[in-house]
Each structure stands twice: as C-alpha cells, then as structure tokens.
Amino acid sequence: MKLKTIAEKMNMKVISGSSSLDREATGGYASDLMSDVIANSKEGDLWVTMQIHQNIVAVAQLKELSGIIIVHNRPVEAETLKKAKEAGLPIMVTELTAFEIVGKLYELGVGR
C-alpha cells in the first residue's frame, strides 16, 4: 500500500518526504529500540516509533524502510527533520498510541 493512501486514511500529518509518498509499505515494524529495528525490520517496512532524534533517519536509510510514523503527536527534533528532508524520507505523525496505529495499519492490510 502506498504511503500516501496510509497517511490519508489514518489522518496523519506528513512532516517530511511528502514527495516520496508514492513509496510502497510492504510490511510494518514497531519498536523503539534502534538495535531491534536494525536486526529485525525488512526493506520496505513502515516503522512505528516514539523516537524523535536524528538517529531514526540513519536507521531508516540503512534498512531501506519506506517511512516512519511517530506516535503520540511527539514533536520531532529540528535536526531530525532536516536530515529526513535531505534524504527524502517520509515521516508522518499520529496522535494515536503505537498499539492503536499498528492495529489500524493491520486492518488496512499493512502487515507481514
């Protein structure tokens, strides 16, 4: 499913990478531990996290993730946004908890 469709259906705010929303989310991964994401996520996954620091961009690029969803409407650090925009990495923000957004993504058909 395309990130644009996901963002629209989930009423998420896109704060970075809006020109890359045609990417496919081929799966999903939820974790706040970057070492876990590095070890277990797969290329094309849409990452759900509460982390907001710039290292999330590096991890997403390393693993070739389709994008990142930040939960709880957390304000993303300026340096993170700068790096994400430079990389063309989509970052979306939701007011939902990780549990809630993962359930809704699964209902939409995003899963393994």
Secondary structure by P-SEA (a helix, b strand, c coil): ccaaaaaaaacccccccccccccccccccccccaaaaaaccccccccccccccaaaaaaaaaacccbbbbcccccccaaaaaaaaaacbbbbbbcccaaaaaaaaaaacccc
